[in-house]
Amino acid sequence: MAQHGSLDKSVGILSISAGSLLLLVNSYGSSPEKDLIPHTALGILLLIISALVAFTGVRHSLSHSQLFSSLCLTVSALWCGLGLVYILIGQSVLPLSELKPSLIPGLAAFTLALFIIGTVALFVNNPVLLVIAVSISLACAHQIAGLSDSGFGQFATAANYLLVCLVCAYFGFGRLLSTITQGKVRPPGIVMKQKFELKTEQNQSCSDVVSVGLVMNLLSASVIACPLLGVVPQLSVGHVPWLWTAGVFQLGMCVLFYRAMDTLAATFYGFTSLLKFAEGYSALLSLYSIQPFSPVPFPVVFAVLFSVLALFSCQKSLLEGFYQLFFVAYCISIAAQPQGFFQAGTQGVQGAIFVATAGMLFVTTFNMVSSTRIPTGQSHFKTVVTRIRSITLRALDKEQHTPHLGYSKYADAEVLGHACNVLVAFAITATVGDRNPLAVLVLPWAVMTGGVLQLLCGSVAFARGKTFESTAFILYGLMWTVWGLTRYGGLYGETRGFNVAVGIICFMLFNLLVTIAALFLNVAWFVYAFTFQLILISFLLDAIGALPYGYDIGVTIIFGLISFYCFLAHLFNSTFQSPQMPLGRPLVKLGGVGGGAGVCPHVPARKATSVQQIAEIMKNGGICGMPTDTVYVLVAACNRPDAVIKAYKVKKQAQDRPMSMWISSVKQLEPVRHLLSPLLLDFMEAAWPSSISMVIPRGPWLDIFGLGDAAIHIGTPQSIAIRSPDCAVATHLINLVGPIAVTSANPTGEADTTHHNQVYAKLGKKVEGVLCDGPSPENIASTVVDCTKIETGQIGFFRVGLIPKSKVLQIFEEVKNRNRQGQTNPAFENDQAPPDTQSEESCEWSEAPESRSETQSENENSTSFTTPEQITDLNDS
């Protein structure tokens, strides 16, 4: 993993070097009369390099390289916007005279943003990132000067990019050479110090991409505020690339915040991305000489949502909640002025946001990478709430987003999904009248809010295993997108009629299924889906010209209010443990597996507290599902005979498949060491932990583990299978519980269980806990070695699985040599590779006859084998 990270970082640094070289050559070789590189070609190359730099930034966004990740994503956004402007100029969408007003607002924002990142790099003693950030910042500043005066700034721009190019080339190729040679060749000074970038206990909740989201806010604020300051004449098409670049990057940040389990930040940057797309849409209309009109309902509702979010964000820090209030003022200014982003009031608020964002960027970036923190008022919210006895604050950690079954890499997205429906519901209440539908500022709200952002929420819900929620969000996202483009894209007047009605009826049928499924979830979702069905009916009546007056507005507002309640409930319930805003119980309940009641604990195996929780269940006589180095297994503590018997009975028709015993290490056999063969113990010590199961003779030593009457279910009357797994989770659990009885986590005759969700699906309420670790690492069975006659110096094989036969025999020969016993095992000669795949449950033991014939060719009585019915159930091993 470290080599992959180093290689990714090398790609990012070399990509920055390549982009700097490209801009260096263009700046040095261009003249006022002619550019060295055509604008279109320059723009395309910048977009390609931007994508490579962004890839590196995303790859490192959840690592300890926070400042490097922020720098990569910021530079990527700079070159992305720059490249798009150059392409518009090259394709004559914009005249060459528009190059200056198009570039200056974006370059000004990145000049300040990169300078702030460079300043933070100086404070944390990171000279490499300091040189890169400050040099690109100065290059942007000199490029602005060059746009104002063609005889000034070009060579200074080239000089700054030359410095970036040389530094990045040295470090990039140096790290690449070190990676290729595995550290044998390492040029001096190429290791970026990360000791100041390690997360401390205080800032573990701070996501690594928050700086990039703030940079995008800085960018849009600069673009909107520049006309007010007279820097550019007005908002124009040339500003669309900057605004939409900011919007796209903030959508990406939204996903990364969900990945970082930060719902509040993901929701905030989802909201701000919508503003960027609306701003860009308004600027785009100037290309068609259309003056946009901003209806009142939407920005007012948006201000309310921002206010609620700002209040709840205070639990992270008062500074963050105060910062979000600027966007409340921004939405109010949009509602107060009909021309929205083109009027002075809105632009003035964006000027204030620019200043606030610059300060917020410095504080956040500094706190993200430094062990010394600037106070932001993190504990004030908690202090106030704890004084209210009727309210219990929920711990602000990632575990509050753990799904009911298993784990997910993403936080819950229902807050943003419901907020999107609130926004789009109130947006479509605006009337177009005699205006051009494109001029009414509804299309970006309907398509981006109800469509793109809700599809994103549906995808996140699907990744969390929430099938119903993801289906609803994706269905509603598609409906809002189609309706928004049709109704507010200028097409509705031409297509109204039967064709539109048929499409709406199809959506109604799909939503009918969602409404029926909501009966099994809760009252809130049922009312939610049913109200949306009423909206679809209004669309249908409008399509056929039979819509009653006021019906569409009424049901849309009702749907918006219900969506707002769901938004507030999920936000409130994720913040406070008690009281909880009710969502209602299922209107229809199902029994049996999946009925929604009495599901056993499903806890993430990566947490030590989860393993301890499962251990307590087992100590109290419970049986649980557990991940291993192969597939999932069902386990019970050997010192709880009732649990062993219970686990045995869970297996349907399992009389001919006894259980095996697992230990964490050979030390757990210390009480019976004198009863076992020294050679066997040495072989165990050398071979374990691994995916090797050893079939050994049964004896009185087994009684010491407290199996009692349940001992008949462990192994056969002649032998038992024992193993020490190569799995940290399993080993830790066995250390806590003691030796365990193991069987496969599936009914006999069914396929192996390769995911934690399958354990409960196959065994239902018979399981009392599941340790969840996602997909199994291997689907190949363990290697089963016959050690019943190991004293003769020979071993056999019942099955060759994950561990090759040659490896096992090599280990055994080394052990024998150390014990100075026996001769070379004849089974060592004709080795076989393990099969690609083999079911753990349905092993045919084809290796046994082969191994026996090999062994008997030297010594007819050297190895003894049991029948398939006598072999323990080893599909877990």
N, C-alpha and C positions, 0 to 999 in steps of 0.2 A: 504493500500500500504506500509506503514511503517513497519507493521508486516511481510509482505512478504519479504521486503528488509532485515530486521533483520534475518529472517529465512535463506535466501539465504547466507547471510554473515556467519551465523553459520555453514552452510554446507561447505562453502569454508574453513573456519578456521579449522574445524574438519577434513576435507580431508587433509589439509596440516599436521595436527597432525598425521593422520594415515600414510601418506607417510613417515613422519619423523620417526615414530615408526618402520615402516618396514625396512628402511635403517639403523636405529639404531641397531635393532636386528641382521640384516645381517652383519653389520660392526663389531659388538662386538663378534658375535658367529662364524665368519668365521676364517679360518686359511689358511696359504699359501698352504696347501695340499688339503683342501676341503672347499667349500662354504657351509654355513649353509642352505641357501635357493637355490635350483637349479636355474640356470640362466633363464630358460624359465619361470618358475613360478614367479620369481622376476620381470621379464620384463612384464608379463601380468598384474600382480597386479599394477605395476607402471603406466601402460597405463590406467587402470580403474580409479585409483586415479587421474591421470592427467586429464581425461575427466571431473571428478567432479569439480576439481579446475578450469578448463577452463570454465565450465558452470557458476560458480560464477563470474569469471572475466568478462565474456560477459554480464551477467545480470547487473553488476555494471558499465559497460563501459560508459554508458551515464548518470550516476548519479553524485552526488557530491563526490563519493568515488574513485577519479581518481587514487590516489597512491595505494590504496588497489587493485583496478582492475589491475593495471600494475603489481603489485607484484604477484597476482594470475596467470595471463597469463604467466608471465616469469617463475614462478616455474612449471607451467603446461608444458611449452615447454621443460624445463630442464628434467623433469621426463619422458616426452614422448620420447625424443631422447635417454635418458639413457635406458629406457625400451626396445626400438627397438634394441639397440646394444646388450643388454643382451639376447634378443630372438635370434638374429643372432648367438651369441656364443653358446647358449643352443641348437640350432638346427644344429650345426656344419657347418653352412654356412661360418663362420669365425673360424679359429683355436684359441685356448685359448691364444696363443702368440700374437694375434692381438688385445687383449683387451686393452692393454696400449695405442698403437698408435691410436686406435679408440676412446677412451674416452677423452684423454688429450685435444685435440683442443676444444671440446664442453665444457668440464668442465672449461677450462681457460676462455672462453668467458662469461660463466654464473657467474664465480667468480667475474669478473670485473663488470658485469651488476648489479648483486645483491648488490655489495658493493656500487655502485653509487646510487641505489635506497635507500639503508640504509642510506647513507650520506644525501640524500635529506630529508628522514624521520627525521633525527637528526635536520636539519635546521628548519623544520616546527613543531618540538616538538611533534613527534608521536612516543613514546617509544616502543609501541607494534610492529609496522611495522619495526622499527629500529632493534629490537632484532631478529625478524624473518628473515629479509633480510640479516643482517650481519652474523647471525649464519649459515644460509644455504650457504652463500658465503664462510665462513671459512671451512665449511664441504666439499665443493667442492675443496678448496685449499688443505686440508689435504688428500682428496681422491687422488688428483694428486700425492702428496708426497707418499702415500701408494702404488700407482701403480709403482712408481720409486724404492721404497724400501719397501718390504713386511713387514718388522719389524717396520715400522714407519708410523704413520698417521691413522691407523685403529681405535685406541681407541680415538684419538682426533676427528676423524670424528663422532664416536658414541657419544662423549660428546656434540658436537655441535648439533647433531640431537636430543639429549635428552633435551637440553634447548628449542629447537623449539617445541618439542612434549609437554613439560609441559606448556609452555606459551600458545600454541594454544588450548590445552585441557581445560585449565582454562577459557580462553576467549570464546571458542566455546561453552562449556557446560553452562557457565554463561549466555551468550546471549540467548542460547536456553531455559534455565530455565526462564529467564526474559520474553521471548516471550510467552512461554506456560502459565505462570501465569499472563500474561498481565501487567508485571511490578511490581507485588506485591512482588516478590522475586527477588532481584537484587544484586548479589555479588558485592562487592566494586571494582571499577576500570575497569569494563567491557565495559564501553561506550567509544568508540574511538572518540576522539575529531575531529570534522570536520570543525572547524571554520577556519582553515588554508587551507582547501581544497575547500572552496566555490569559485566559479568562480567570478572573478572580471570583470569589464566592459572591461578591456584591453585584457583579454585573453579568451573572449567568443568564438572566432573563433578557438581556439586550441582544437582539438579533444582529448578525453581522452585516446585513444589507440595509440597515436603517439609514446610513449615510447616503446611500445611492438614491433612496426615495426622497430624501431632503434635497439632494442636488437637482432632481427633476422638478421639484417645487420651485427651486431657485431659478431654473431655466424658464419655466412658464411665466413666473412673476416678472422676470426680466423682459420677456417678449411683450407681455401685456402692458407693462408700465412704461416702456420706452416711448410710445407715442405721446404720453402725457408729459414726459420730460423733453420732448422735441428732438430726441435722438433720431427717430424715424418719423416719416409723415403720418402713417396710420398702419393699422393692422392689415396685412396683405397676404397674398398667396405664398410669398417667399418665407413667411413665418410658419406655415403649416408643417414643414418637415421637423422643425424644432418642437412644436407643440405635440405632434403625433409621436415623435420619438420619445418625448417625455411620457406620454400616455402608454405606449407599448412597454417601455422599461418599467413603469410603475405596475403594470399588469404582471410583468415577470416578478417584480418585487413582492407583489401580492401572493404569488404562488410560493416564493421562497419563505415568506413569513408564515404561511400555513405549514411549510416544511419545518420551520423553527418552532412550531406550536404556539404562535403568537396571533391569536384571533383578532385582538383589538387593533394591532398594527396592520394586519392583512385587510381588515375592514376599512380602516382609514385610507390606506393607499389605494384600495379599490375605489373608494369614493373620489379621491383626488384624480385618479386616472380618468374618471368620467368627465371631470371638468376640463382636462387637457383635450380630450376628443371633441368636446363641445366648442372649446375655444378654437381648435383647428378647423372645425366645420364652419364656424362663423367666418374665419379668415378665408376659407376656400370659396365661400359664396361671392367674395369680391371679384373673383375671376369671371363670374357671370353677371356682374353688376347688380347683385341682389343684396338689398339691405335687410339683415336678419331682424326678426322681431321676437323678443323673449316673453312668453306668457308668464303670468304671475304664479300660478299654483305650484309648479315644479320647484323653483328655487326656494320658496317658502318652506315646503316640505323637506327639501334638502337641508335647509338651515336647522330645522327641528332635529333631523337625524344626526347632523354634525354636533348639535348641542348635547344630545343624549350620549353620543360616543365620547365627546370631550369629558363629560362627567364621569363616565366609567373608566376612561383612560387615566384619570387622576390616581387610580390605584397603582399604576406603574410609576408615575411621577407627576407632581403638580405642574412642572414645566411643560410636559407633553400635553396635559389637558388644557393649559393656558394657550399653548401654540395652536391647538385645534380650534380655539374660539375665533382666531383670525379668519378661518374659513366659514364660520357662521356669519361673520360680518360680510364676507365676500358674497355669500349666497343672498343675503339681504340686499346688498347693493345691486346684484343682478335683478332681483325682483322689483327694486324701486325704479329701475331705468329700463325703458322698453327696448333700447338698442343694446342692452347688455354690455358685452365686452368692448364696445366701441366708444363708450361714454366715460367721461372723466372720473365719475364717482367710483366705478368699478376698477378703473386703472389705478386710482389712488390707493384703494385697498390692496391691490396687488403690489404696489410700491411698499406698503407697510409689511406685507407678507415677505417681500424680498429681504428686507432688513431683519425681520424676525427669523427667517429661515437661515440666513447667514450665521446669526448667533447660535441658533439651534444646531446647525451643522458642526460648528466648532465644538460646542459642549458635548454633543453626542459622540462625535468621532474621538474626541479626547478620552471620554469615559469608556469608550469601547476598547481602547488599546492600552490604556495607562492604568497602573496600579494605584495612582493617586486620582481621586475623583473630584469633579466639580459638583457641589450639592445641587440636586434637582428636586428635592422635596419628595423623596420616594416613600417615606414612612408616614407622612402626615395623614393620608387617606385612611390607612390602617389604624392609626391612633384614634381618629375621630370615630370610626365605625365600631371599634372595640369598646367604646364607652357606651354604646347603645346596646342594652342587654337583649333586646328582642331580635337582633341581627347577628348572624354568625358569618364572618367572612371566609370564603373558600380560599384555600392555599393557592397562590399564583404559581403553579408549576405545570409541567408538561403532562403529568398524569391525569389531570382533569379532562384531557381529551382522549384518554385511552378508551377504545370502543368496548362494548359489552363483551364481545367475543374477540379475543386476540388483541393485536396491536396494530397501529397504523403509523406511517411516517408523516401524516398530515393531521393538522388540527381540524376541528369541526367548522364547516363553512356555512352552517345554516343561518347564522346571524347576517352575513352578507347576502345570502340568497333571498331571505325574506325582505331585507332592506331594498334589494333590487326591485322586487314586486311592488313595494310601497312607492318607489320613485316612478316606475313606469305607469302604474295605475293612475297616479295624479297627473303625470305628464300628458296622457292621452285624453284627459278631460278638457284640454285646451281646444278651442274651436278655431278652425282655419278661416272660415268666412270667405270673403272674396279675395283673400291674399293668395299668393303663390304658395302651395304647400311646402316647398323647399325653404321659403323665407321664414316660416314659423319654426322656432327652435324646439322641435319635438323629435325630429328624426334621430339625432344622435342620442337623445335620452332613451328613446324606444329601442333602437337597435343595439347600442352599446350597453345600456343599463339592463334592459330586459332580455337582450339576446346574448351578447358576448360574455358579459360578466356572470350571467346566470348559468351559461354553459360551463364556465370555469368552475362555478360552485358545484354543479352537477358532477363534473369530473373529479373534484376533490372528494365529494361524498361517495362516489363510486370507489375511489382508492381506499376509503375508510371502511368499505364493506357495507355501506348503507344503500342497499339496492333501491328501496322505495323512494327515499329522498332524492337520490341521483336521477331516477326516472322522472320524477315530478319536475325537478329543476331543469332538466334537459328538454322535456316536453314543453314547458312553459317558455323556456328560452327560445326554442324554435318558433313557437307561436308568436311571441312578441317580435321576433326578427322579421318573420314573413308579414305580419300585420303592419309593422312599422314601415317597412319598405313599400308595401302596397298602398297604405293609407296616406302616409306623409312623404312618399317619394314621387308623388305626382302621377301615379298609375291608377289610382282607385276609380277615378271617374270613367276611365276607358274600360276597365275590367269588371265593373260591378255587374252582377247577375249570376247566372247558373254556375259558371266555372268557379267563382269565388265561393259560392254556397257549398259546392261539393267538397272543396278543400277544408272548409270550416267544419263540415259534418265529420270528416275523417278525424280531425283533431278532437271533436266532441266524443267520438267513440273511444279514442285513446284515453281521454281524460275521465270517461266513465269508468274505465278499468282502474285508473288511479283513485277515483273516488271510492270505489268498492274496496280497494286494498286499504284505503285510509280508515275504514271501519275497524280494522284489526290493529291499528296503531294508537290513535288517540282522538279525542273530540276535536281538538284544534285543527289537526290535519284534515279531518273529514269536512269541517266547515270551510276550511281553506280551499280544498279541491272542489267542493260543491259550489262555492261562490264563483270560482273560476269557470265552472260549467255555465253559470248564469251569464258571465261575460261572453263566453263563446256563443251563447244563444242570442245575445244582443248583436254580435257580429253577424250571425246568420240572418237575423231579421233585417239588419241594415243592408245586407247584400241583396236581399230580395225585395227591398223597399217597403217593408212592413214594420218598421221600428216605431214603437210608441214614443211619444215625446217624453224625454227625461229618463227613460228606462236605462239607457246605456250609461249615463252619468251616475245614476243612482247605484247600480250594481258595481260600477267601477270604484266608486268611493267606498262602498261597503267592503269590497275586496281589499282596497288599500288600507282601511282601518284594521281589518283582520290581520293583514300582513304586518302592520305596525305592531299589533299586540304580540304576534309570534316573534318579531324582531326583538322587542323589548323583553319578552319572557326568556328567550334563549340568552340574551345578554345579561339579564338579571340573575338567572339561575346558574350561569357560569361564573358569576362574581360572588354570589352569596350562597352559602350552604343551607342557610335557613333564614327567613322563610323562603318558599319557592312560589313563583307565579304558576298557577295550575295550567296544564295543557289538556287535562282530562284523561280518563282511562279509555281503553279500547271499548268500542260499542259492541263488538263481537269478539268473543274469545275462542281460541282453539285449544284443544287438549293435546297431550303428547309432545314429542320432540318438536321444538320450534313454536310451541304454543305461546311463548312469550312470558311464561311464569316459571319460577323455580330453577332458572339456569344457574349452574354451578359457577364458582369464581373462575374467570379466565384472566390470568395475570401474566405480565411480560417476564420472560425468563431472564432478561438482562439485568433485572433488579434483584439485589440480594434479599430485600424485604419480601419479594414475591416468592423466592425459594423458601424462605423461612415460613411464609404463610402456608405453602403446600406441605412443608415438613410437619407443621402443627396438625394439619388435617390428617396426615398419615399416622402421626403418633396417636391420634384419637381414634384410629381404626378406619380411616377413610382410604379410598383407592383413587388414584389420580393419573392423568395423562402427562407424559413427560417427553421432551425432545431428547434425541441421542445423536451420536455421530453417524447413525444410519437413518432409521425412520422413527416415528412416534410409538411409544410403548405405554402399557398400562402397568402400574406398579403398586405394590403394597409392602408395608414394613414386615420383615420376617418375625419380629417379636410381637406382632399382632395376628395370631392365627385366624381370628375371625375375619380380618381384612384379606388375608391370603385366600381363604375359602370363598369370600365374596368375589374377589377378582377372578378366581378360577371359574365360578359359576357364570360370570358375565360372558365368558366365551361360549357361544352356542356349539353344542356337539363337540366339546373339547376334551372328552374323556381320554382320547388317544394322543393328546398333545399336552404333556405336563409343562409346568412352568420352569424357568431357569432362575438362578440366583446371581445377583450382581453385588460386587463390593467396590469400594472406592479405591482400595489399594491392598496389597498383600498384608499390610499391617493389621487389617481387620481379621486375618486368619491367625493372628498371633496366639490366641487361646488354644487353638487346635494344631499348632505347628508341629508338635511332637507326634501327632497322629497321621501326618502327611509325609509323602516321600520328599527327601531333601532335593532330589533332582527336579521333582515337580514344582517345588517352591521356587527353586532357582529359575526354572523355565518361566513361571508366572512373573517373577520379578523382572526378567529380561524382556518378556513379550508385552507386558501391560504398562500403561493403558493403551488399548488398541481395539480394533474391530476383530479380535480373535476370541472365539468362545472355546473353552476347553471342556471336554467331556471327561470327567474323572470318576473313580470308583466311589460309590456311596459307602458311608460308614457311620459309626457312632459319633464322629466329630460334628455331624450335622445337628445333633440335638442341642448343642450349646447355644444356638442362635434363637431359641425360644419358639420354634415352629409348632411344637406340640402335635396335635392331631392333623394339622395342616401340612405336615412334612410329607404326607403321601402324595400331595399335589406338586411337590418339587422333585423333578426328575423321575426316574424309573426305579424299580427295586434294586437294580444293579448299578446305576450311575446317575449323575446329575451334570448339568451344564453350568459352568460358572464363568463369569467375565468381569473385567474391569474396563468400563467404557472410556474412550478417548473423547470425553465431552465434559467441559468445565461445569456446566449446569448440573448434569447428572452426578458428577463426582461430589459437588458441593451438597446436593440433596442427600446423597448416601452418607456423607460425613455427618449430617445432622440427624438422620434417622437410624443409621445402621444398615446392615445388609438388607437388600430388598428382593422380593419375589417379583419376577418380570414375565409378562406375556404380551403378545401383540395387541395393539389398541384397535382391534377390529374383530368382528365375529369370524369364526373359523370358516374358511372357504372364500372370504372376500379379499379384495386387494389390500396391500399394505396402506397404512395411514401415513400420508406424507405432508400433512398440514394440520395445524392445531384446530382449525375449524372442523375438520373431519372427525376428530375424536368425539366431540359431543354429537355430531350428526349421526355417527354410527352406533354409539353406545348410550346416548341419551342421559337420563337421570341416574343411571347406574354409576356414572362418574361424579366424583365430589369435588373435583378441582382439575384445572388444566394449566400447565406452564406453556406459554405461547412463545414460539420462536420462528413463526413463519414457515416457509417451505423447508422440507428436510434437505440436509446437505448432500445426502447420498440416497440412491434408490437400489443400491447393490447390497446383497446380503453380507453378513459377516462370514468369515472363514471359520469352519467348525473343525477342530482338531481332536482326534481321539487320543486321550492320554491315559486310558485305562490300563495299558501295559507299558507305561513309561519306564518302569524299573528295569525292563529288559533292554532299554536303550533305544527303543523304537517308538515312533508315533505314526498315526494314520490320519487320513482326511475323510470326513463325511461329506464335506462340501468346501470347495474353493470359492471364496467370495471376494470381498473388497481387498483383503491382504493376499498377495500372490503366494503360491505354495513355496516357491523358491525362497521368499523372504522368511517364511515361518521356519523352513528347514535350516536356513542359514543361522537364524537365532538359536535353534535347538542344537545345532552342531557346535556353536560357540559355547553354549552352556555345558554340553557334554565334555568338550575339551577342557573347560575350566575344572570340571569334576573328575577329569581323567578317567572316564568310563566309556565303554562301548567302542564300536567302530562306526564308520560312516554309514549313515542311514541309506539303505538302497533306494528308498523312495526319492532321494535327492536327484537321481540321475535323469529321469524323464519328467521334466517339469511341464506343467500346463499353465497357460495364462488364465486368469479368471474370466468368466463370461461377462459380456457387456451388461446385461441386465438379467436378473433372476429374482423371482418373487420370493420374499422371505417366508411367506406362509406355505407356498406349494413347492417346497424343495423336494426333488425326486431322489436326492442322495446318490446321484449317478457316480460321484467320485468314490464311494465306498468300495464297490467291487473292483474298480481300477486300482485303488490304493492297496487293496488287499492282495491282488495278484502281483503287484510290484513287490510288495513286502514278502510274500510267500515264496517268491522266486529265490530269495536268499535264506529265508527261515520260515518254514511252514507255520510255526506257532509263535512267530514274533509279535504279531499284532492281533488284537481281538476287536470285533465290531459287533455292534448291536443292530437290531432291526430298525426299519424306519419308524415303527410304532413306539419304539423305546426312546427315540431321540426327543429331547425336550423341545418345546415350542420356541424356536429361535428367530421368529420373524421380527422380533424387536431388536435382535442383535446382528 
